[in-house]
Amino acid sequence: MTLRRDLLLRSALFASAALCGTQARADTAWNPDRALRIVVPVAPGGSLDILGRLLARHLTEALGQNVVTENKPGAGSNIAFEFVARAAPDGLTLLVGSDPLTINPALYPRVGFDPVRDFSPVIEAVRAPQVLVVHPSAPVRDMAGFIAWAREANGKLTVASQGNGSIGHLAGALFAQDAGLAFTHVPYRGGGPAVIDLVAGHIQALFVTLPAAIEHIRAGRLRALAVTSTKRVPALPEVPSIAESGFAEFEVITWQGILAPAGTSPVAIRRLAGTLERILAKPEVAEQLAAQGFEVTSQGPVQFAQLIQAEARRWPALVRRTGAQPD
C-alpha cells in the first residue's frame, strides 16, 4: 500500500506540474492571427483620435499584426460604445474610451451598454485637462474678459464642446454654473470638427480636451484663456488654470484608455496591457504625448477598472448638478 500511495502521489505531482506548465504557456500564448481594430468614438482630429492612431501604429509593430483605427462618431459616442460592447471578446476589437463612457448612462434615458459590466479595461493611458479657447479675433484675452463678454451676450454666446455629455460639455456647464453665466451650447461629433469650426470663426468659444487644440494654440490660430486642471500644464505654461482665475475648487480632468469587450480572455488582456505599457514608456511616445498636453498614467487593468467604477458612481450627481441634457 505504501508503494501504491507513493506512485499515486508521484503521478498527482507530475500531473499538477504538467498543468502548471500548460497554464504558464497559455499565459503567453495569445497571439492575434489577424488584424486588430481600435474603435475611436469620435470624428477624426480630436484627442481620442490622436491617441488611438499613435497606439495603433506602435501596436502594429509590437504584435506583428496590422492594427487599424475605425472612427464611429455619433449619439454622444454611444454608437461606438455599444458596438464594442457587443463585439466578439477575442481581443481583436478594442475601444479608445474616455469620460463619456461613464457619463452617458447618467445623461441619456437609455444606452445600450453598461460601463462596468460590458467592458474589460486594459490600460488607462493618459489624462488631460480641457482648455477654453476662443478665436484670435475675440475681444477677450483672459477669464475676466471672457466672463464680462458672456454676461454682455446674455446667453447668446456660443460655447461648443466635443459632443453632448462630453467632458467639455460638462466643464462648460459647471463653469457657467459657478460663474453665474448662461451660454448657448453647440455640440459637435468630436473635438476635431469643433476646433476646425472655431478656427474658421463659425463659433465663438470652445471647451475641448487640450491635445485637440494645442497645435492651433501654438500657431496662433486659437487663443487659450484657461485650462481646467488646478495647476498650469507643462505643455502650455503661459496659460493659467481656471482655479487660479478666481475659481479655486474648479477641476475637470479627462482620462483616456483602451478597453475590450467583457469576456475577453485574461491572457489577451495581460498581453495587450503589457504591450501598451511598454509602448507608453518609450521615450519618443511619452515625449510626443507630453508635448500634446497629455499626462501619461499607464494604469493597468485592475487600477483602470477601479477608476471606471468610481467614475460611474461620480457622474450622475454632477450631471444632475449641471442640468446637462442631450440637445
C-alpha positions as CSV (number, residue, x, y, z in Angstrom):
1,M,0.0,0.0,0.0
2,T,2.9,2.4,0.8
3,L,4.4,1.8,-2.7
4,R,1.0,2.3,-4.3
5,R,0.4,5.5,-2.4
6,D,3.8,6.7,-3.4
7,L,3.2,6.0,-7.0
8,L,-0.2,7.8,-6.9
9,L,1.4,10.8,-5.1
10,R,4.1,11.0,-7.8
11,S,1.5,10.7,-10.5
12,A,-0.5,13.5,-9.0
13,L,2.5,15.8,-8.6
14,F,3.5,15.1,-12.2
15,A,0.0,15.9,-13.5
16,S,0.0,19.1,-11.4
17,A,3.4,20.2,-12.8
18,A,2.2,19.4,-16.3
19,L,-1.0,21.5,-15.8
20,C,1.1,24.4,-14.3
21,G,3.4,24.2,-17.3
22,T,0.4,24.3,-19.7
23,Q,-1.1,27.3,-17.9
24,A,2.2,29.1,-18.0
25,R,2.5,28.5,-21.7
26,A,-1.2,29.7,-22.1
27,D,-0.3,32.9,-20.3
28,T,2.0,33.8,-23.2
29,A,0.1,32.0,-25.9
30,W,-2.3,34.8,-27.1
31,N,-1.0,35.9,-30.4
32,P,-3.6,37.6,-32.7
33,D,-3.9,35.7,-36.0
34,R,-5.4,38.6,-38.0
35,A,-5.8,42.4,-37.9
36,L,-6.9,44.3,-34.9
37,R,-9.1,47.4,-34.8
38,I,-9.2,50.3,-32.4
39,V,-12.6,51.9,-32.4
40,V,-12.5,55.7,-31.9
41,P,-15.9,57.0,-30.7
42,V,-15.5,60.5,-32.3
43,A,-14.6,62.0,-35.6
44,P,-11.0,62.3,-36.8
45,G,-8.8,65.0,-35.4
46,G,-9.8,65.0,-31.7
47,S,-7.6,63.9,-28.7
48,L,-9.1,60.4,-28.7
49,D,-8.3,60.0,-32.4
50,I,-4.7,61.3,-31.8
51,L,-4.2,58.7,-29.1
52,G,-5.8,55.9,-31.0
53,R,-3.7,56.4,-34.1
54,L,-0.5,56.7,-32.1
55,L,-1.1,53.4,-30.2
56,A,-2.3,51.6,-33.3
57,R,0.9,52.4,-35.1
58,H,3.1,51.1,-32.3
59,L,0.9,48.1,-31.7
60,T,1.2,47.0,-35.3
61,E,5.0,46.7,-34.8
62,A,4.8,45.1,-31.4
63,L,2.1,42.5,-32.2
64,G,3.2,41.7,-35.8
65,Q,-0.4,42.3,-37.0
66,N,-1.9,45.3,-38.7
67,V,-3.8,47.5,-36.2
68,V,-6.2,50.0,-37.7
69,T,-8.3,52.7,-36.3
70,E,-12.0,53.0,-37.1
71,N,-13.9,56.2,-36.3
72,K,-17.5,55.6,-35.2
73,P,-18.9,59.0,-34.1
74,G,-22.5,59.8,-33.2
75,A,-25.0,59.8,-30.4
76,G,-22.5,61.2,-27.9
77,S,-20.2,58.3,-28.6
78,N,-22.9,55.8,-27.7
79,I,-22.8,54.2,-31.1
80,A,-19.1,53.2,-30.7
81,F,-19.6,52.1,-27.1
82,E,-22.4,49.8,-27.9
83,F,-20.6,48.5,-31.0
84,V,-17.6,47.4,-28.9
85,A,-19.7,46.1,-26.0
86,R,-21.4,43.7,-28.5
87,A,-18.2,42.7,-30.4
88,A,-16.7,39.3,-30.1
89,P,-14.4,39.1,-27.0
90,D,-11.4,37.9,-28.9
91,G,-9.1,40.7,-28.2
92,L,-9.3,41.9,-31.8
93,T,-11.7,44.8,-31.2
94,L,-10.7,47.5,-28.8
95,L,-12.1,50.9,-27.8
96,V,-10.4,54.2,-27.0
97,G,-12.6,55.0,-24.1
98,S,-12.9,58.2,-22.1
99,D,-15.3,60.0,-19.7
100,P,-18.5,59.8,-21.8
101,L,-18.4,56.0,-21.2
102,T,-19.2,56.7,-17.6
103,I,-21.1,59.9,-18.1
104,N,-23.6,58.9,-20.7
105,P,-25.6,56.4,-18.6
106,A,-26.5,59.3,-16.4
107,L,-27.2,61.7,-19.3
108,Y,-29.3,59.6,-21.7
109,P,-32.5,57.9,-20.8
110,R,-31.3,54.6,-22.4
111,V,-27.9,53.4,-23.5
112,G,-27.1,50.0,-25.0
113,F,-24.2,49.3,-22.6
114,D,-23.1,49.2,-19.0
115,P,-19.6,50.9,-18.5
116,V,-18.7,48.4,-15.7
117,R,-20.3,45.2,-16.8
118,D,-19.8,45.3,-20.6
119,F,-16.1,46.1,-20.8
120,S,-12.8,44.6,-19.8
121,P,-10.4,47.5,-19.0
122,V,-6.9,47.1,-20.5
123,I,-5.0,50.2,-19.6
124,E,-5.6,53.8,-18.7
125,A,-3.1,55.5,-21.0
126,V,-3.3,59.3,-20.3
127,R,-5.1,62.1,-18.6
128,A,-5.5,65.7,-19.8
129,P,-7.4,68.9,-18.9
130,Q,-9.9,70.7,-21.0
131,V,-8.9,74.1,-22.4
132,L,-11.2,77.1,-23.0
133,V,-10.2,78.6,-26.4
134,V,-11.6,81.4,-28.5
135,H,-10.9,82.8,-32.0
136,P,-8.0,85.3,-32.0
137,S,-10.4,88.0,-33.2
138,A,-12.5,87.6,-29.9
139,P,-12.4,90.7,-27.8
140,V,-11.1,88.9,-24.7
141,R,-7.6,87.8,-23.5
142,D,-8.3,86.3,-20.1
143,M,-11.0,84.8,-17.9
144,A,-12.2,88.1,-16.5
145,G,-12.7,89.4,-20.0
146,F,-14.5,86.2,-21.0
147,I,-16.9,86.4,-18.1
148,A,-17.7,90.0,-19.0
149,W,-18.2,89.1,-22.6
150,A,-20.6,86.2,-21.7
151,R,-22.6,88.4,-19.4
152,E,-22.9,91.1,-22.1
153,A,-24.1,88.5,-24.6
154,N,-26.9,87.5,-22.1
155,G,-27.0,83.8,-23.0
156,K,-26.2,84.2,-26.8
157,L,-22.5,83.4,-26.6
158,T,-21.9,80.2,-28.5
159,V,-19.7,77.8,-26.5
160,A,-19.1,74.5,-28.2
161,S,-17.9,71.1,-27.0
162,Q,-16.9,67.8,-28.5
163,G,-20.4,66.5,-28.0
164,N,-23.4,66.2,-25.8
165,G,-22.4,64.9,-22.4
166,S,-18.8,65.1,-23.2
167,I,-16.3,66.2,-20.6
168,G,-16.1,69.6,-22.5
169,H,-19.8,70.0,-22.3
170,L,-19.9,69.3,-18.6
171,A,-16.8,71.5,-17.9
172,G,-18.6,74.4,-19.7
173,A,-21.8,73.7,-17.8
174,L,-20.0,73.5,-14.4
175,F,-18.1,76.8,-15.1
176,A,-21.3,78.6,-16.2
177,Q,-23.0,77.5,-13.0
178,D,-20.0,78.5,-10.8
179,A,-19.7,81.9,-12.6
180,G,-23.4,82.6,-12.8
181,L,-23.4,82.7,-16.6
182,A,-25.5,81.4,-19.5
183,F,-24.2,80.0,-22.8
184,T,-25.6,78.6,-26.0
185,H,-24.1,75.1,-26.1
186,V,-23.1,73.9,-29.6
187,P,-22.3,70.1,-29.6
188,Y,-20.0,68.5,-32.2
189,R,-19.2,64.9,-33.1
190,G,-15.7,65.1,-31.7
191,G,-13.1,67.7,-30.8
192,G,-11.5,67.8,-34.2
193,P,-14.6,69.2,-36.1
194,A,-15.3,71.7,-33.2
195,V,-11.7,73.0,-33.4
196,I,-11.9,73.4,-37.2
197,D,-15.1,75.4,-36.9
198,L,-13.7,77.7,-34.2
199,V,-10.6,78.3,-36.3
200,A,-12.9,79.3,-39.2
201,G,-14.8,81.7,-36.9
202,H,-18.1,79.8,-37.0
203,I,-18.4,79.6,-33.2
204,Q,-17.2,81.9,-30.5
205,A,-15.6,79.7,-27.8
206,L,-14.9,76.0,-27.1
207,F,-14.2,73.8,-24.2
208,V,-12.1,70.9,-25.6
209,T,-9.5,68.4,-24.5
210,L,-6.2,70.1,-24.7
211,P,-4.4,67.9,-27.3
212,A,-7.1,68.5,-29.8
213,A,-6.4,72.3,-29.8
214,I,-2.7,72.6,-28.7
215,E,-1.1,72.9,-32.2
216,H,-3.7,75.6,-33.2
217,I,-2.9,77.5,-29.9
218,R,0.8,77.4,-30.6
219,A,0.3,78.5,-34.2
220,G,-1.8,81.5,-33.1
221,R,-5.0,80.2,-34.8
222,L,-6.7,79.9,-31.4
223,R,-6.3,81.9,-28.2
224,A,-6.3,79.8,-25.0
225,L,-7.8,81.5,-22.0
226,A,-7.5,78.8,-19.3
227,V,-7.1,75.1,-18.6
228,T,-9.4,73.1,-16.3
229,S,-6.7,71.5,-14.2
230,T,-5.9,73.0,-10.8
231,K,-2.4,74.0,-12.0
232,R,-0.9,75.1,-15.3
233,V,0.2,72.3,-17.6
234,P,3.9,72.0,-18.7
235,A,2.9,71.9,-22.4
236,L,1.4,75.5,-22.2
237,P,3.0,77.1,-19.1
238,E,1.8,80.6,-20.1
239,V,-1.9,79.6,-19.9
240,P,-3.5,79.9,-16.4
241,S,-5.9,77.5,-14.9
242,I,-9.5,78.4,-14.1
243,A,-8.7,77.6,-10.5
244,E,-6.1,80.4,-10.3
245,S,-8.5,82.7,-12.2
246,G,-10.8,83.0,-9.2
247,F,-12.5,79.6,-9.0
248,A,-10.2,77.7,-6.6
249,E,-12.2,74.5,-6.5
250,F,-12.7,74.1,-10.2
251,E,-11.1,71.0,-11.8
252,V,-12.2,68.8,-14.7
253,I,-9.7,66.2,-15.9
254,T,-10.3,63.7,-18.7
255,W,-8.9,60.1,-18.7
256,Q,-8.4,58.1,-21.9
257,G,-7.6,54.4,-22.2
258,I,-8.1,51.1,-24.0
259,L,-10.9,48.7,-23.3
260,A,-12.0,45.4,-24.7
261,P,-15.4,43.7,-24.7
262,A,-16.3,41.9,-21.4
263,G,-15.4,38.3,-21.5
264,T,-12.1,38.9,-23.4
265,S,-9.5,36.3,-22.2
266,P,-7.4,37.4,-19.2
267,V,-4.4,36.2,-21.2
268,A,-5.2,38.6,-24.1
269,I,-5.8,41.4,-21.6
270,R,-2.5,40.8,-19.9
271,R,-0.6,40.7,-23.2
272,L,-2.3,43.8,-24.5
273,A,-1.8,45.7,-21.2
274,G,1.9,44.8,-21.0
275,T,2.5,45.7,-24.6
276,L,0.7,49.0,-24.3
277,E,2.6,49.8,-21.1
278,R,5.9,49.3,-22.8
279,I,4.8,51.4,-25.8
280,L,3.7,54.3,-23.5
281,A,7.1,54.0,-21.7
282,K,9.1,54.6,-24.9
283,P,10.8,58.0,-24.7
284,E,9.6,59.0,-28.2
285,V,6.0,58.1,-27.3
286,A,6.0,59.7,-23.9
287,E,7.6,62.9,-25.2
288,Q,5.1,63.1,-28.0
289,L,2.2,62.7,-25.7
290,A,3.5,65.2,-23.2
291,A,4.2,67.8,-25.9
292,Q,0.5,67.4,-26.9
293,G,-0.7,68.1,-23.3
294,F,-1.3,64.6,-22.2
295,E,-0.1,63.2,-18.8
296,V,0.9,59.5,-19.3
297,T,-0.6,57.4,-16.5
298,S,-0.2,53.7,-17.7
299,Q,-2.6,52.3,-15.1
300,G,-3.1,48.6,-15.6
301,P,-6.4,46.6,-15.8
302,V,-7.1,46.4,-12.0
303,Q,-6.5,50.2,-11.4
304,F,-8.3,51.1,-14.6
305,A,-11.3,49.0,-13.6
306,Q,-11.4,50.8,-10.2
307,L,-11.3,54.2,-11.9
308,I,-14.2,53.3,-14.2
309,Q,-16.2,52.0,-11.3
310,A,-15.5,55.3,-9.3
311,E,-16.4,57.5,-12.3
312,A,-19.6,55.6,-12.9
313,R,-20.6,56.4,-9.3
314,R,-19.4,60.0,-9.5
315,W,-21.0,61.4,-12.7
316,P,-24.8,61.1,-12.0
317,A,-24.7,63.7,-9.2
318,L,-22.6,66.1,-11.4
319,V,-24.9,65.6,-14.4
320,R,-27.9,66.5,-12.1
321,R,-26.0,69.5,-10.7
322,T,-25.4,71.0,-14.1
323,G,-28.8,70.1,-15.5
324,A,-27.0,69.0,-18.7
325,Q,-29.2,67.2,-21.3
326,P,-28.7,65.9,-24.8
327,D,-29.7,68.7,-27.1
